[in-house]
C-alpha cells in the first residue's frame, strides 16, 4: 500500500515510515514542516500540508491507499493557556482525516491518547476526534481503527528546554538528559501517579498493523491499547532511568526532586491501557519491549547522539566557536 502519514516528520512518524518500508509499503510523509531524511536514513516522498486544511487532506487521500493519522498539537499544560491551536489541529484536523477516508473509501488509523479523560485542551480535542471516528464507523461505515498509546519513548525523541528546543516536555527526555548530566531529576507532584511507557517502535508496529487490518475490513470499534500490562509510577520510572544511566557511565546518580504538578494534571492520575485488544490486530501483548530493556537502548542513543551536541551548544554560548567532541563522551 501507499500509506500517507500525517505528522510524518515527527517522532512517531519516523518510526511508522520505517515500519511501512519494512513491510513493503510506500510511506508518504504529510507534514507542514517538511521532512528530516536522517530520521529514516533515506529520501521519502513528501507532501507539504496542514491537516486543518481540508483541500490538502483531500488531496493526500486521493493519492494514497490508506492514512495513519498522527498530526496533533501536543501538550497538557502547553495547550491550556492557548487552546485554539489544539482545537484547530486536533479537532478540525481530526475531522478532516475522517472525512478524507470516507470520501475516497480508504482505510485509516487514528492515534489516541492515554490521558483522554484529563481536563486540558490536548486531551479534550484528541478525545473528540476519537469519538468522531466511532460515530463515522457506526453511521457511515468508514474503516478506521484506533490505537490508544501511552507515553511513547525511544531514540530520536525531541528534548525540551533547557536541554533542547522542543515545545513540549516529555518525561523520558527530561529524565534521561538530567540523569546523563548528573543533574537533579524533576518529578511532578509526589510521583505516585501512573504514567505507563511504551517503546515507540511498538507504537509504530501497532499503527501499521491496525491499518492493514482496516484495509481488510477488520475494524475494531473500541480503541486498541498499546502499553505494558504492569504499570509503573513516575517515581519508579525516575529510579529506573537514574540507575540505568549510572550503569551506562553517567558521572553519578543525581537526586530525585519533586516539583508542583503541572496545570491540567492532578495527583493520583493514572495513564495506562489494557493491551489485551492487541491480539485483534495480530500482535501478542507479551511481544512489547519491556521498559527496563528499551530504556537502555534509549539512554545509549542520548549519550551518543544528544550529549555531544549539548556540550557543543554550551561551548558556543560561552566561547562563540566550535569544538571537537570526542566520540566516547
Secondary structure per residue as TSV (DSSP state, phi and psi in degrees):
chain	resnum	aa	ss	phi	psi
A	1	X	-	360.0	151.3
A	2	X	E	-93.1	117.2
A	3	X	E	-115.5	118.4
A	4	X	E	-78.9	136.7
A	5	X	E	-122.6	101.0
A	6	X	E	-72.1	141.0
A	7	X	T	67.1	27.0
A	8	X	T	-68.0	-14.2
A	9	X	T	-84.2	-1.9
A	10	X	S	-84.8	-176.8
A	11	X	H	-57.8	-56.4
A	12	X	H	-69.0	-34.9
A	13	X	H	-57.1	-40.2
A	14	X	H	-62.3	-39.7
A	15	X	H	-71.5	-34.8
A	16	X	H	-64.5	-42.0
A	17	X	H	-59.5	-43.7
A	18	X	H	-61.8	-42.4
A	19	X	H	-65.5	-38.7
A	20	X	H	-59.7	-48.5
A	21	X	H	-61.7	-41.7
A	22	X	H	-58.7	-33.6
A	23	X	T	-94.2	3.7
A	24	X	T	89.2	11.7
A	25	X	-	-92.5	163.8
A	26	X	E	-108.6	109.4
A	27	X	E	-78.7	142.9
A	28	X	E	-122.2	113.5
A	29	X	E	-78.7	121.9
A	30	X	E	-115.1	111.7
A	31	X	E	-160.2	145.7
A	32	X	T	-78.3	-11.2
A	33	X	T	-99.2	-3.5
A	34	X	-	87.5	-150.6
A	35	X	-	-145.6	146.8
A	36	X	-	-108.7	99.8
A	37	X	G	-56.1	-29.9
A	38	X	G	-66.0	-18.4
A	39	X	G	-64.8	-31.7
A	40	X	T	-116.4	-16.5
A	41	X	T	92.2	22.1
A	42	X	S	-169.7	175.7
A	43	X	-	-93.4	126.7
A	44	X	-	-116.0	162.7
A	45	X	E	-69.0	132.2
A	46	X	E	-127.1	136.5
A	47	X	E	-124.2	116.6
A	48	X	E	-74.8	135.2
A	49	X	-	175.4	165.5
A	50	X	-	-118.6	134.3
A	51	X	T	-64.7	-22.2
A	52	X	T	-76.4	-7.5
A	53	X	-	-95.5	107.2
A	54	X	H	-60.9	-38.9
A	55	X	H	-61.8	-43.4
A	56	X	H	-65.8	-42.0
A	57	X	H	-66.1	-39.9
A	58	X	H	-64.1	-38.7
A	59	X	H	-65.9	-39.7
A	60	X	H	-61.2	-49.9
A	61	X	H	-61.4	-30.2
A	62	X	H	-69.7	-17.4
A	63	X	T	-119.2	10.8
A	64	X	-	-130.5	169.9
A	65	X	S	-101.5	-5.0
A	66	X	E	-178.4	161.2
A	67	X	E	-132.5	132.0
A	68	X	E	-101.0	117.5
A	69	X	E	-99.1	107.2
A	70	X	-	-115.8	-22.2
A	71	X	-	-56.9	131.6
A	72	X	-	-162.2	155.9
A	73	X	-	-92.3	112.6
A	74	X	-	-91.2	165.4
A	75	X	-	114.8	135.7
A	76	X	S	-86.9	-69.7
A	77	X	G	-66.4	-30.7
A	78	X	G	-66.2	-25.9
A	79	X	G	-100.2	2.0
A	80	X	T	-78.6	-46.9
A	81	X	T	-70.1	-30.1
A	82	X	T	-133.1	79.7
A	83	X	-	-77.6	-17.2
A	84	X	H	-57.8	-45.6
A	85	X	H	-57.7	-37.2
A	86	X	H	-66.1	-41.4
A	87	X	I	-67.4	-34.4
A	88	X	I	-74.2	-52.9
A	89	X	I	-71.5	-49.9
A	90	X	I	-78.4	-38.5
A	91	X	I	-80.6	-65.3
A	92	X	I	-66.4	-41.3
A	93	X	H	-62.1	-41.5
A	94	X	H	-62.4	-42.2
A	95	X	H	-65.3	-39.8
A	96	X	H	-61.8	-39.0
A	97	X	H	-59.9	-46.5
A	98	X	H	-64.0	-45.9
A	99	X	H	-62.4	-38.3
A	100	X	H	-66.0	-41.3
A	101	X	H	-62.3	-40.3
A	102	X	H	-67.9	-43.7
A	103	X	H	-59.1	-41.3
A	104	X	H	-105.3	7.6
A	105	X	T	51.6	49.8
A	106	X	-	-114.9	154.1
A	107	X	E	-74.9	158.3
A	108	X	E	-147.0	165.9
A	109	X	E	-140.5	131.8
A	110	X	E	-111.0	132.4
A	111	X	E	-88.4	127.4
A	112	X	E	-105.5	175.4
A	113	X	E	-112.9	149.8
A	114	X	T	-75.2	-23.7
A	115	X	T	-102.5	41.9
A	116	X	T	-61.1	-21.5
A	117	X	T	-90.5	-5.8
A	118	X	S	-71.5	152.2
A	119	X	S	-94.4	70.8
A	120	X	S	-142.3	160.2
A	121	X	H	-60.3	-36.9
A	122	X	H	-62.5	-52.0
A	123	X	H	-65.1	-42.2
A	124	X	H	-61.7	-46.8
A	125	X	H	-73.1	-37.3
A	126	X	H	-66.3	-37.3
A	127	X	H	-69.4	-32.5
A	128	X	H	-61.4	-45.0
A	129	X	H	-63.4	-40.4
A	130	X	H	-59.6	-47.1
A	131	X	H	-67.5	-32.1
A	132	X	H	-66.0	-36.7
A	133	X	H	-59.8	-45.9
A	134	X	H	-60.1	-41.2
A	135	X	H	-62.7	-46.2
A	136	X	H	-67.2	-39.4
A	137	X	H	-62.0	-38.5
A	138	X	H	-75.9	-46.5
A	139	X	H	-91.1	-27.4
A	140	X	H	-119.8	-2.1
A	141	X	-	70.9	23.3
A	142	X	-	-65.4	156.9
A	143	X	-	-112.1	79.1
A	144	X	E	-127.1	118.9
A	145	X	E	-93.7	159.8
A	146	X	E	-130.2	136.9
A	147	X	E	-112.9	118.3
A	148	X	E	-98.2	100.2
A	149	X	E	-97.3	142.3
A	150	X	-	-82.8	-156.2
A	151	X	E	-68.0	110.5
A	152	X	E	-78.9	139.9
A	153	X	E	-140.3	165.6
A	154	X	-	149.3	177.9
A	155	X	T	-57.1	148.5
A	156	X	T	80.6	4.5
A	157	X	-	-71.3	138.7
A	158	X	-	-73.0	156.0
A	159	X	-	-118.4	134.7
A	160	X	B	-91.5	164.9
A	161	X	T	-55.6	148.1
A	162	X	T	-89.0	11.3
A	163	X	S	-104.3	-6.8
A	164	X	S	-171.0	179.0
A	165	X	-	-93.7	0.7
A	166	X	B	-61.7	150.8
A	167	X	S	-85.1	-19.4
A	168	X	S	-122.3	131.6
A	169	X	-	-83.0	123.6
A	170	X	-	-110.5	146.7
A	171	X	H	-61.6	-44.7
A	172	X	H	-67.6	-52.9
A	173	X	H	-59.5	-38.2
A	174	X	H	-62.0	-44.0
A	175	X	H	-73.4	-44.0
A	176	X	H	-65.5	-45.5
A	177	X	H	-60.6	-41.9
A	178	X	H	-67.0	-40.7
A	179	X	H	-64.4	-40.5
A	180	X	H	-64.8	-39.4
A	181	X	H	-84.1	-7.9
A	182	X	T	76.0	22.7
A	183	X	-	-98.5	155.8
A	184	X	-	-55.4	134.8
A	185	X	E	-88.1	119.9
A	186	X	E	-91.2	122.8
A	187	X	E	-113.5	128.4
A	188	X	E	-71.7	134.0
A	189	X	T	67.4	-153.5
A	190	X	T	-85.1	-3.9
A	191	X	S	81.3	2.9
A	192	X	-	-82.9	-10.7
A	193	X	S	-64.7	150.2
A	194	X	E	-93.6	129.2
A	195	X	E	-139.7	82.4
A	196	X	-	-64.7	151.1
A	197	X	E	-119.5	144.3
A	198	X	E	-140.0	136.0
A	199	X	E	-66.0	138.4
A	200	X	H	-60.5	-30.8
A	201	X	H	-66.9	-31.6
A	202	X	H	-70.9	-36.0
A	203	X	H	-61.9	-45.7
A	204	X	H	-62.5	-42.0
A	205	X	H	-60.8	-42.6
A	206	X	H	-67.5	-40.2
A	207	X	H	-62.9	-46.5
A	208	X	H	-69.8	-38.7
A	209	X	H	-62.3	-41.7
A	210	X	H	-63.3	-37.3
A	211	X	H	-68.0	-42.8
A	212	X	H	-61.2	-40.3
A	213	X	H	-68.4	-39.4
A	214	X	H	-62.8	-37.6
A	215	X	H	-62.5	-30.6
A	216	X	T	-87.6	4.6
A	217	X	T	87.9	8.1
A	218	X	-	-94.0	92.7
A	219	X	-	-105.0	125.8
A	220	X	-	-98.8	118.8
A	221	X	S	-67.3	-33.3
A	222	X	S	-94.2	150.8
A	223	X	-	-59.2	144.0
A	224	X	E	-98.4	118.8
A	225	X	E	-76.5	137.7
A	226	X	E	-124.6	106.5
A	227	X	S	177.5	174.3
A	228	X	-	-73.4	152.6
A	229	X	S	-74.0	-28.6
A	230	X	S	-109.8	125.1
A	231	X	-	-84.2	157.9
A	232	X	-	-125.2	142.1
A	233	X	B	-78.9	164.6
A	234	X	H	-63.1	-36.7
A	235	X	H	-59.2	-44.7
A	236	X	H	-63.4	-41.2
A	237	X	H	-60.7	-44.5
A	238	X	H	-61.4	-43.0
A	239	X	H	-67.0	-39.6
A	240	X	H	-63.6	-44.6
A	241	X	H	-65.4	-43.1
A	242	X	H	-61.0	-45.1
A	243	X	H	-67.8	-41.1
A	244	X	H	-65.4	-41.1
A	245	X	H	-62.9	-39.7
A	246	X	H	-64.4	-41.7
A	247	X	H	-62.7	-28.1
A	248	X	T	-96.0	13.9
A	249	X	T	104.4	8.2
A	250	X	-	-60.7	149.5
A	251	X	S	-57.9	-42.3
A	252	X	S	-163.7	166.4
A	253	X	-	-83.3	114.1
A	254	X	-	-74.8	166.2
A	255	X	-	-70.0	153.9
A	256	X	E	-106.8	116.8
A	257	X	E	-114.0	154.7
A	258	X	E	-111.9	133.4
A	259	X	E	-122.7	164.8
A	260	X	-	-58.8	150.3
A	261	X	-	-60.8	151.3
A	262	X	-	-79.2	152.5
A	263	X	T	-57.4	143.4
A	264	X	T	88.0	-4.1
A	265	X	-	-128.5	162.7
A	266	X	-	-146.3	156.9
A	267	X	T	-56.9	143.8
A	268	X	T	85.9	0.0
A	269	X	-	-59.4	147.5
A	270	X	E	-132.0	107.4
A	271	X	E	-102.4	101.2
A	272	X	-	-151.7	167.6
A	273	X	-	-140.0	164.2
A	274	X	-	-99.9	112.4
A	275	X	G	-80.7	6.5
A	276	X	G	-60.9	-32.2
A	277	X	G	-73.2	-7.5
A	278	X	G	-57.7	-29.7
A	279	X	G	-62.8	-22.7
A	280	X	G	-71.7	-15.6
A	281	X	G	-116.9	22.6
A	282	X	T	80.1	21.5
A	283	X	-	-116.6	129.5
A	284	X	-	-79.4	120.1
A	285	X	G	-54.5	-29.5
A	286	X	G	-72.1	-10.1
A	287	X	G	-85.1	-6.8
A	288	X	S	-66.5	145.1
A	289	X	-	-68.6	123.0
A	290	X	-	-62.8	146.8
A	291	X	H	-60.3	-40.4
A	292	X	H	-60.0	-30.5
A	293	X	H	-83.3	-48.4
A	294	X	H	-64.9	-31.8
A	295	X	H	-72.5	-27.4
A	296	X	H	-64.8	-47.6
A	297	X	H	-58.4	-40.5
A	298	X	H	-66.3	-45.5
A	299	X	H	-62.8	-40.7
A	300	X	H	-60.4	-39.3
A	301	X	H	-64.2	-44.8
A	302	X	I	-63.1	-37.9
A	303	X	I	-64.4	-38.5
A	304	X	I	-84.0	-42.9
A	305	X	I	-106.2	-22.3
A	306	X	I	-100.9	-40.8
A	307	X	H	-63.3	-44.0
A	308	X	H	-61.0	-40.5
A	309	X	H	-65.5	-36.9
A	310	X	H	-61.8	-49.5
A	311	X	H	-63.6	-35.5
A	312	X	H	-61.8	-46.0
A	313	X	H	-65.7	-35.5
A	314	X	H	-66.9	-39.4
A	315	X	H	-64.9	-41.9
A	316	X	H	-63.5	-36.3
A	317	X	H	-63.0	-37.0
A	318	X	H	-86.6	-44.3
A	319	X	H	-109.5	-17.6
A	320	X	S	76.3	12.4
A	321	X	S	-136.3	-176.5
A	322	X	-	-105.4	158.2
A	323	X	-	-132.9	160.4
A	324	X	-	-95.4	118.9
A	325	X	-	-92.2	126.6
A	326	X	-	-59.4	144.3
A	327	X	T	-62.9	-25.2
A	328	X	T	-79.0	-7.9
A	329	X	-	-64.5	360.0
